[in-house]
């Protein structure tokens, strides 16, 4: 660059170079920028050859001066004409200088350029290039007491960029992006700690300028934000772990399959997908035949559409006629009441209970015996007493009879009955005292009434 650089061709109409304050530091650093322009102008091969020659010349520490013959021997692998061109270009732009003795040596500008490039190259070989160079530069500036807000701003920008990158990886939900971001954070952890130590020393100085203190505090907040990202990484990994699927009993998970697919080139992936993908989805994959018929029938059938569209109420129907409630069959009760009424007549002798109950099989005999038990416990059956007063049951309850059950039983052996409880039934007040009764056990039961 020269002092008459045509800035007017690059600036807006009416704007002079002196009107742009951001351009002033770069204009003052023209010699340094010219040196870098010399190194990096031209093709990639030419740039690499200049850097190679400059670095090898600066690598000799014990004897930093080189004769032309030594240079030709050292760079014997280069074309002599090209080597001479490189040396002339470096010498013409103040990166190399020739002493009075005719020996080549690095100029101060060239040594600074070699040192800066060497530091960048050393960090580019490591995983922590992003933050390591800026932190090392800040530590060096702090050691000589020349920290600038611009140097702190570069570090702050890089920290914020890393935080954005890590948060974006977490938001993506990609297991592989999260793993890469976590490795990147681990590689930069030691530089974050070194940067924190430099900031503590910087802020411990009570005379630190306000602008430096302000940027340093923002860097501290950004570092705290990065320190919390590791916990967010762990939560995201736990969530992914809960959703991981294992393929049968093979021990291979969906993450293993995804990792393998990421390592396969495009042609291999296309070969794997051949025949497995269709240009359009097949309906049979989405629903079975029965489901398709159920959906197609309403659309194809006029009757089905008419039934679905018909919202009319059904026609009225006549209410069912009132039917009398069903009544119990009391004919057996009425016939048994008539038989017992003969015992209630004046002068009738008491009858054994077995002769009154037996007849018609076990169900009928059991029913009669339960009626006699009801008559024995129901009192005199007069009006006002507890119990029904109307109908056949009321009439049965009002019969003037006494029923007495004895402790023994009477053998029957016929009509589905083996034995019946012993006892007497007779008109009220006609039953003899218990001690006057003969023993009934073992007596033959009277012939059952055909009724």
C-alpha positions as CSV (number, residue, x, y, z in Angstrom):
1,X,0.0,0.0,0.0
2,X,1.1,3.5,-0.6
3,X,0.0,6.8,0.8
4,X,-1.9,7.6,-2.4
5,X,-4.1,4.5,-2.1
6,X,-7.2,5.2,-4.2
7,X,-9.7,5.2,-1.3
8,X,-11.9,7.5,-3.3
9,X,-12.7,4.5,-5.6
10,X,-13.9,2.4,-2.6
11,X,-15.7,5.0,-0.4
12,X,-19.1,6.5,-1.0
13,X,-19.2,9.7,-3.0
14,X,-18.3,12.8,-0.9
15,X,-16.6,10.7,1.8
16,X,-12.8,11.1,2.4
17,X,-10.6,8.6,4.1
18,X,-9.9,11.0,7.0
19,X,-13.7,11.1,7.7
20,X,-13.7,7.3,8.6
21,X,-12.1,7.0,12.1
22,X,-12.2,3.2,11.9
23,X,-9.8,3.4,9.0
24,X,-7.1,5.4,10.8
25,X,-5.5,2.5,12.8
26,X,-5.2,0.4,9.6
27,X,-3.6,3.3,7.7
28,X,-1.1,3.7,10.5
29,X,-0.2,0.0,10.4
30,X,0.5,0.0,6.7
31,X,4.1,-1.4,7.0
32,X,2.8,-4.5,8.9
33,X,-0.1,-4.9,6.5
34,X,2.2,-4.6,3.6
35,X,4.4,-7.4,5.0
36,X,1.4,-9.7,5.3
37,X,0.2,-8.6,1.8
38,X,3.6,-9.7,0.5
39,X,3.3,-13.1,2.2
40,X,-0.3,-13.9,1.2
41,X,-0.5,-12.4,-2.3
42,X,-0.6,-14.8,-5.3
43,X,-1.4,-18.4,-5.7
44,X,-1.6,-20.9,-2.8
45,X,1.6,-22.5,-3.8
46,X,3.5,-19.2,-3.9
47,X,2.1,-18.2,-0.5
48,X,3.2,-21.6,1.0
49,X,6.7,-21.3,-0.5
50,X,7.2,-17.7,0.9
51,X,6.0,-18.8,4.4
52,X,8.3,-21.9,4.2
53,X,11.4,-19.8,3.4
54,X,10.6,-17.2,6.0
55,X,9.9,-19.7,8.8
56,X,13.1,-21.7,8.1
57,X,15.2,-18.6,8.1
58,X,13.8,-17.6,11.4
59,X,14.0,-21.1,12.9
60,X,17.9,-20.8,13.2
61,X,18.4,-19.3,16.6
62,X,22.1,-19.8,17.3
63,X,23.2,-18.4,13.9
64,X,20.4,-16.2,12.7
65,X,22.3,-15.0,9.6
66,X,22.5,-16.9,6.4
67,X,24.8,-16.6,3.4
68,X,23.4,-17.0,-0.1
69,X,25.2,-20.3,-0.4
70,X,23.8,-21.6,2.9
71,X,20.3,-20.6,1.7
72,X,20.8,-22.5,-1.6
73,X,22.0,-25.6,0.3
74,X,19.1,-25.3,2.8
75,X,16.5,-25.0,0.1
76,X,18.0,-27.3,-2.4
77,X,14.6,-28.9,-3.0
78,X,13.4,-25.6,-4.5
79,X,14.0,-24.4,-8.0
80,X,17.0,-21.9,-7.8
81,X,15.2,-19.3,-9.9
82,X,12.1,-19.5,-7.8
83,X,14.1,-19.3,-4.6
84,X,15.8,-16.2,-5.8
85,X,12.5,-14.7,-6.7
86,X,11.1,-15.4,-3.2
87,X,14.2,-13.9,-1.5
88,X,14.0,-10.8,-3.6
89,X,10.3,-10.3,-2.9
90,X,10.8,-10.8,0.9
91,X,13.8,-8.5,0.9
92,X,12.0,-5.8,-1.1
93,X,9.1,-5.7,1.3
94,X,11.2,-5.4,4.5
95,X,10.7,-9.0,5.7
96,X,14.3,-9.9,5.1
97,X,17.3,-7.6,5.3
98,X,21.0,-7.9,4.1
99,X,23.8,-6.7,6.3
100,X,27.0,-5.1,5.3
101,X,28.6,-8.5,5.3
102,X,26.1,-9.7,2.6
103,X,24.3,-12.1,5.0
104,X,20.6,-12.5,5.1
105,X,18.6,-12.1,8.3
106,X,15.0,-11.6,9.4
107,X,14.0,-8.0,10.0
108,X,12.0,-7.1,13.1
109,X,8.9,-6.9,11.1
110,X,9.6,-10.3,9.5
111,X,10.3,-11.9,12.9
112,X,7.0,-10.6,14.3
113,X,5.2,-12.0,11.3
114,X,6.9,-15.4,11.7
115,X,6.0,-15.5,15.4
116,X,2.4,-14.6,14.8
117,X,2.0,-17.2,12.0
118,X,3.8,-19.8,14.1
119,X,1.4,-19.3,16.9
120,X,-1.6,-19.6,14.6
121,X,-0.2,-22.8,13.0
122,X,0.4,-24.4,16.4
123,X,-3.1,-23.8,17.5
124,X,-4.6,-25.0,14.2
125,X,-3.2,-28.4,14.9
126,X,-5.2,-28.7,18.2
127,X,-8.9,-29.0,18.8
128,X,-9.0,-25.8,20.9
129,X,-8.1,-23.4,18.1
130,X,-11.2,-21.3,18.7
131,X,-10.4,-20.1,22.2
132,X,-6.8,-21.0,22.8
133,X,-5.2,-18.4,20.5
134,X,-7.3,-15.5,21.9
135,X,-6.8,-16.5,25.5
136,X,-3.0,-16.9,25.0
137,X,-2.9,-13.5,23.3
138,X,-4.9,-11.9,26.2
139,X,-2.6,-13.6,28.7
140,X,0.5,-12.1,26.9
141,X,-1.0,-8.7,26.8
142,X,-1.9,-8.8,30.4
143,X,1.6,-9.9,31.3
144,X,3.1,-6.8,29.7
145,X,0.3,-4.6,30.9
146,X,-1.1,-3.7,27.4
147,X,-4.6,-5.2,27.5
148,X,-6.9,-3.4,25.2
149,X,-10.7,-3.3,25.0
150,X,-10.4,-4.7,21.4
151,X,-8.5,-7.8,22.6
152,X,-11.1,-8.4,25.3
153,X,-13.9,-7.9,22.8
154,X,-12.5,-10.6,20.5
155,X,-12.5,-13.0,23.5
156,X,-16.0,-12.0,24.4
157,X,-17.2,-12.5,20.8
158,X,-15.7,-16.0,20.7
159,X,-17.3,-17.0,24.0
160,X,-20.7,-15.8,22.9
161,X,-20.3,-17.6,19.6
162,X,-19.4,-20.9,21.4
163,X,-22.4,-20.5,23.7
164,X,-24.7,-20.0,20.7
165,X,-23.2,-23.1,19.0
166,X,-23.7,-25.2,22.1
167,X,-27.3,-24.1,22.6
168,X,-28.1,-24.7,19.0
169,X,-26.7,-28.2,19.2
170,X,-28.9,-28.9,22.2
171,X,-32.0,-27.5,20.5
172,X,-31.4,-29.7,17.5
173,X,-31.9,-32.9,19.5
174,X,-29.2,-34.6,17.4
175,X,-27.2,-37.0,19.4
176,X,-24.2,-36.6,17.2
177,X,-24.2,-32.8,17.2
178,X,-24.5,-32.8,21.0
179,X,-21.6,-35.2,21.3
180,X,-19.5,-33.0,19.0
181,X,-20.4,-29.9,20.9
182,X,-19.6,-31.6,24.2
183,X,-16.2,-32.6,22.9
184,X,-15.6,-29.1,21.8
185,X,-16.5,-27.7,25.2
186,X,-14.2,-30.2,26.9
187,X,-11.3,-29.1,24.6
188,X,-11.9,-25.4,25.5
189,X,-12.4,-25.9,29.3
190,X,-8.8,-25.3,30.2
191,X,-8.8,-22.1,28.1
192,X,-11.9,-20.9,29.9
193,X,-10.2,-21.5,33.2
194,X,-7.0,-19.6,32.0
195,X,-9.2,-16.8,30.8
196,X,-10.9,-16.6,34.2
197,X,-7.6,-16.4,36.0
198,X,-6.5,-13.5,33.7
199,X,-9.7,-11.7,34.3
200,X,-9.3,-12.0,38.1
201,X,-5.9,-10.5,37.9
202,X,-7.1,-7.7,35.6
203,X,-10.1,-6.8,37.9
204,X,-8.0,-7.0,41.0
205,X,-6.2,-3.8,39.9
206,X,-8.1,-0.8,41.3
207,X,-6.7,1.4,38.6
208,X,-8.2,-0.7,35.7
209,X,-10.0,1.5,33.2
210,X,-13.7,1.5,33.2
211,X,-14.0,0.2,29.6
212,X,-11.8,-2.8,30.4
213,X,-13.7,-3.6,33.6
214,X,-17.0,-3.4,31.7
215,X,-15.9,-5.8,29.0
216,X,-14.2,-8.1,31.6
217,X,-17.4,-8.4,33.5
218,X,-19.3,-9.4,30.4
219,X,-16.7,-12.0,29.7
220,X,-17.2,-13.4,33.2
221,X,-21.0,-13.7,32.5
222,X,-20.3,-15.5,29.2
223,X,-17.9,-17.9,30.9
224,X,-20.6,-18.7,33.6
225,X,-23.0,-19.4,30.8
226,X,-20.6,-21.9,29.2
227,X,-20.1,-23.6,32.6
228,X,-23.8,-24.3,32.8
229,X,-24.0,-25.7,29.3
230,X,-22.4,-29.0,30.4
231,X,-25.4,-29.8,32.7
232,X,-27.7,-29.0,29.8
233,X,-25.7,-31.4,27.6
234,X,-26.2,-34.2,30.2
235,X,-30.0,-33.6,30.4
236,X,-30.2,-33.7,26.6
237,X,-28.1,-37.0,26.5
238,X,-30.4,-38.5,29.2
239,X,-33.5,-37.7,27.1
240,X,-31.9,-39.2,24.0
241,X,-30.9,-42.3,26.0
242,X,-34.5,-42.8,27.2
243,X,-35.7,-42.7,23.5
244,X,-33.0,-45.1,22.2
245,X,-34.4,-48.3,20.7
246,X,-32.6,-51.6,20.7
247,X,-33.0,-53.8,17.7
248,X,-34.2,-57.1,19.2
249,X,-31.7,-59.0,21.2
250,X,-28.7,-58.0,19.0
251,X,-27.5,-55.3,21.4
252,X,-27.4,-52.9,18.4
253,X,-29.3,-49.6,19.2
254,X,-30.8,-47.0,16.9
255,X,-27.8,-44.8,17.7
256,X,-25.4,-47.4,16.4
257,X,-27.3,-47.6,13.2
258,X,-27.4,-43.9,12.8
259,X,-23.7,-43.6,13.4
260,X,-23.0,-46.3,10.8
261,X,-25.2,-44.6,8.3
262,X,-23.3,-41.3,8.8
263,X,-20.1,-43.1,7.8
264,X,-21.5,-44.4,4.6
265,X,-21.0,-42.4,1.4
266,X,-23.9,-41.2,-0.8
267,X,-23.5,-44.0,-3.3
268,X,-23.7,-46.7,-0.7
269,X,-26.8,-45.0,0.8
270,X,-28.4,-44.9,-2.6
271,X,-27.7,-48.6,-3.1
272,X,-29.3,-49.4,0.3
273,X,-32.4,-47.4,-0.5
274,X,-32.9,-49.1,-3.9
275,X,-36.2,-50.9,-3.9
276,X,-37.0,-49.8,-0.3
277,X,-38.5,-46.4,-1.2
278,X,-41.6,-45.8,-3.3
279,X,-42.2,-42.5,-5.2
280,X,-45.7,-42.4,-3.6
281,X,-47.0,-43.9,-0.3
282,X,-48.8,-47.2,-0.8
283,X,-52.3,-47.2,0.8
284,X,-51.9,-50.8,1.9
285,X,-49.1,-49.6,4.2
286,X,-51.4,-47.1,5.9
287,X,-54.6,-49.2,6.3
288,X,-55.8,-52.7,5.9
289,X,-58.4,-53.9,3.4
290,X,-61.2,-54.0,6.0
291,X,-60.6,-50.4,7.0
292,X,-60.5,-49.3,3.4
293,X,-63.8,-51.0,2.7
294,X,-65.4,-49.3,5.8
295,X,-64.3,-45.9,4.5
296,X,-65.2,-46.6,0.8
297,X,-68.7,-48.0,1.5
298,X,-70.3,-44.7,2.7
299,X,-68.8,-42.9,-0.3
300,X,-69.9,-45.4,-2.9
301,X,-73.3,-46.5,-1.6
302,X,-76.3,-44.3,-2.2
303,X,-78.3,-46.1,0.6
304,X,-75.5,-45.5,3.1
305,X,-75.3,-41.7,2.3
306,X,-79.1,-41.4,2.4
307,X,-79.2,-43.1,5.8
308,X,-76.5,-40.9,7.2
309,X,-78.3,-37.8,5.8
310,X,-81.7,-38.9,7.1
311,X,-82.3,-37.1,10.5
312,X,-86.1,-37.7,10.7
313,X,-87.6,-39.3,13.8
314,X,-88.9,-42.9,13.7
315,X,-92.7,-43.3,13.3
316,X,-94.8,-43.4,16.5
317,X,-95.8,-46.8,18.0
318,X,-98.9,-47.6,20.1
319,X,-98.2,-47.9,23.8
320,X,-98.6,-51.4,25.1
321,X,-101.9,-52.2,26.8
322,X,-102.0,-52.4,30.6
323,X,-101.7,-55.9,31.8
324,X,-102.8,-57.0,35.2
325,X,-99.9,-57.8,37.5
326,X,-99.0,-61.4,37.8
327,X,-100.4,-63.1,40.9
328,X,-99.1,-66.0,42.9
329,X,-100.7,-69.4,42.5
330,X,-102.5,-69.9,45.8
331,X,-104.6,-72.9,44.9
332,X,-102.6,-75.2,47.1
333,X,-103.0,-72.8,50.0
334,X,-106.7,-72.6,49.6
335,X,-107.1,-76.4,49.4
336,X,-104.9,-76.8,52.5
337,X,-107.1,-74.2,54.3
338,X,-110.2,-76.2,53.5
339,X,-108.7,-79.4,55.0
340,X,-107.6,-77.6,58.2
341,X,-111.1,-76.0,58.5
342,X,-112.6,-79.4,59.1
343,X,-110.3,-79.8,62.2
344,X,-111.6,-76.5,63.5
345,X,-115.2,-77.8,63.6
346,X,-116.7,-78.6,67.0
347,X,-115.9,-82.0,68.3
348,X,-113.2,-82.8,65.8
349,X,-110.2,-84.8,67.0
350,X,-106.7,-83.4,66.7
351,X,-104.8,-84.9,63.7
352,X,-101.1,-85.8,63.6
353,X,-99.0,-83.3,61.7
354,X,-97.5,-85.9,59.4
355,X,-100.9,-86.9,58.0
356,X,-101.8,-83.3,57.2
357,X,-98.5,-82.4,55.6
358,X,-97.7,-85.4,53.4
359,X,-99.0,-85.8,49.9
360,X,-98.1,-84.5,46.5
361,X,-94.3,-85.0,46.8
362,X,-91.6,-83.2,48.7
363,X,-92.2,-79.6,47.4
364,X,-95.9,-79.7,48.4
365,X,-95.2,-81.2,51.8
366,X,-92.5,-78.7,52.5
367,X,-94.9,-75.9,51.5
368,X,-97.6,-77.2,53.9
369,X,-95.2,-77.6,56.8
370,X,-94.0,-74.0,56.3
371,X,-97.7,-72.8,56.4
372,X,-98.2,-74.7,59.7
373,X,-95.1,-73.1,61.1
374,X,-96.5,-69.8,60.1
375,X,-99.9,-70.7,61.8
376,X,-98.1,-71.8,64.9
377,X,-96.2,-68.5,65.2
378,X,-98.9,-66.1,63.9
379,X,-101.1,-65.8,67.0
380,X,-104.8,-66.0,66.9
381,X,-105.1,-64.1,63.6
382,X,-107.9,-61.8,64.9
383,X,-108.4,-58.4,63.5
384,X,-105.9,-55.9,64.7
385,X,-103.2,-58.5,65.0
386,X,-100.1,-58.4,62.9
387,X,-100.4,-60.1,59.5
388,X,-102.5,-59.9,56.4
389,X,-106.3,-59.5,56.8
390,X,-107.5,-59.9,53.2
391,X,-107.3,-62.7,50.7
392,X,-106.5,-66.4,51.1
393,X,-103.5,-65.8,53.3
394,X,-105.6,-63.7,55.7
395,X,-108.2,-66.4,55.9
396,X,-105.6,-69.0,56.6
397,X,-104.1,-67.0,59.4
398,X,-107.5,-66.6,61.0
399,X,-108.2,-70.3,61.3
400,X,-109.0,-71.2,65.0
401,X,-106.3,-73.9,65.2
402,X,-103.4,-74.8,67.4
403,X,-100.2,-76.4,66.1
404,X,-97.8,-78.1,68.4
405,X,-94.4,-79.4,67.2
406,X,-92.7,-82.2,69.1
407,X,-89.0,-83.0,69.4
408,X,-89.2,-86.4,67.6
409,X,-89.9,-87.3,64.0
410,X,-92.3,-89.7,62.3
411,X,-91.0,-92.1,59.6
412,X,-92.9,-91.9,56.3
413,X,-90.7,-93.6,53.7
414,X,-93.0,-92.7,50.8
415,X,-93.9,-89.9,48.4
416,X,-90.3,-88.5,48.4
417,X,-90.4,-88.1,52.2
418,X,-88.3,-90.2,54.6
419,X,-89.6,-88.6,57.9
420,X,-91.6,-85.6,59.1
421,X,-91.4,-83.8,62.4
422,X,-93.9,-85.1,65.0
423,X,-96.7,-82.9,66.1
424,X,-100.5,-82.3,66.4
425,X,-103.0,-79.9,64.8
426,X,-106.4,-79.4,66.3
427,X,-109.1,-76.9,67.2
428,X,-108.1,-74.2,69.6
429,X,-108.0,-75.5,73.1
430,X,-108.5,-79.2,72.1
431,X,-104.8,-80.3,72.2
432,X,-104.0,-82.4,75.3
433,X,-101.2,-81.5,77.6
434,X,-97.7,-82.5,76.5
435,X,-97.3,-85.1,79.3
436,X,-100.4,-86.9,78.3
437,X,-99.3,-87.5,74.8
438,X,-98.0,-90.9,73.8
439,X,-94.6,-91.3,72.2
440,X,-94.9,-90.8,68.4
441,X,-91.4,-91.9,67.3
442,X,-91.6,-95.1,65.3
443,X,-95.3,-94.9,64.7
444,X,-96.5,-95.4,61.2
445,X,-97.7,-92.3,59.5
446,X,-101.4,-92.3,58.5
447,X,-102.2,-92.7,54.9
448,X,-101.6,-89.4,53.1
449,X,-104.6,-87.4,51.8
450,X,-104.8,-87.8,48.1
451,X,-105.2,-84.1,47.9
